[in-house]
Amino acid sequence: MSLLQLLQQIPDPRVQRTRRHELIDLLAIALCATVAGADNWIETVEFAQAHQAWLQRFLRLPCGIASHDTFARVFRRLDPHALEQVLQQWLKGMSASASGHVAIDGKSVRSAHRKGKGAHHSLHLVSAWASEQRLLLGQRKVDGKSNEITAIPELLKLLDIGGCTITIDAMGCQKAIAKQIADQGAHYVLSLKGNQRHMFNVCKKHFESAEADRGQQTFSDSDKGHGRIETRKYQVSALPPALQRAAQHWPQLQSVVRVVRTRQLPGQERVSEQTSYYLSSLSAHTSAQQMAQYIRGHWSVENQLHWSLDVGMGDDSGLSQKDHAAHNQALLRRIAQQMLQADTSVKAGLKAKRKRAGWDLTYLERVMELCI
């Protein structure tokens, strides 16, 4: 089913007698304009008026182009859960099923501050990112970072992750989440910090002892850039005896990992060091190089998804929004980002692709073929 067909299933929040413009027309125009570089409703209307003849090739537009106030009112009232379900169904159709490594991480849309009560809270979205496919698999809105624990299981339920390896930061290092991942036929690599203090302390003591040296897998790599030198040493070990009892509550837990990162900045003699620990259902015989790929690959959700949304799609540049507007616009930007990213005919970043879509209707039409 095409994206436009899925969008037609979204309930119209308006009273029947007040509907001059069809909801599908408003949704399609907003999506086209977002792909073509519009970041607000005034720019959306400017785009639509400039390209009305082109839009009428696949939209009815019985009353022409709606005003920016109409777009604002509709998207304030539109049910974001319905739009989120459309996004999920469309992404599932694009990806069929996840494969390889899936990173789960949250992002706050900092521009989406609400006025009045709750004004200090940003819109926070938890996303599942297939790092090898560079594809957004799904996402869920949460009230704040502390509520990621409840959103991650809901997000996992939507995904076919059998055979994948899931990485999550320390917020998701929970027994219930580990169990759900294992029940869905996947492996996990979970960042371990102070929220699991006993296990953290045991792992730290284990790797500092001579016991960890027996049969452990090791791997090191380094990066040099802008005068900075960063080195990482990965160590994969079987569960220490002190964790055997605790492992009964962590399904399929088989190994622990330590990563020691050292960094030297240009012109400085002092070397900074950071040590991280991980719990994993992967065997202790898993190569440390493979484990390194999963751990380093987790940050692709920051570099390839979150960063591109900020820089290429202006995710953090909007004005304050009321009601559901911020959530709905964030969802539109994620659909547009995936459409632009799926197009490989132009070798350019998202920002450049958006400009080209605004300048060249032939290119915009090629991108929009993914949803029409």
Secondary structure, DSSP 4 states (H G I P E B T S, - for coil): --HHHHHTTSPP-S-GGG--S-HHHHHHHHHHHHHTT--SHHHHHHHHHHTHHHHTTT---TT-SPPHHHHHHHHHHS-HHHHHHHHHHHHHHHHSS--SEEEEEEEEETT-PPSSTTTTPPEEEEEEEETTTTEEEEEEEESSGGGHHHHHHHHHHT---TT-EEEE-GGG--HHHHHHHHHTT-EEEEEE-GGGHHHHHHHHHHHHSGGGGTT-EEEEEEEEETTEEEEEEEEEEEPPGGGTTGGGGSTT--EEEEEEEEEE-TT---EEEEEEEEEESS-TTS-HHHHHHHHHHTTHIIIIIIHHHHHHH-TT-PPP--TTHHHHHHHHHHHHHHHHHH--SS-S-HHHHHHHHHH-HHHHHHHHTTT-
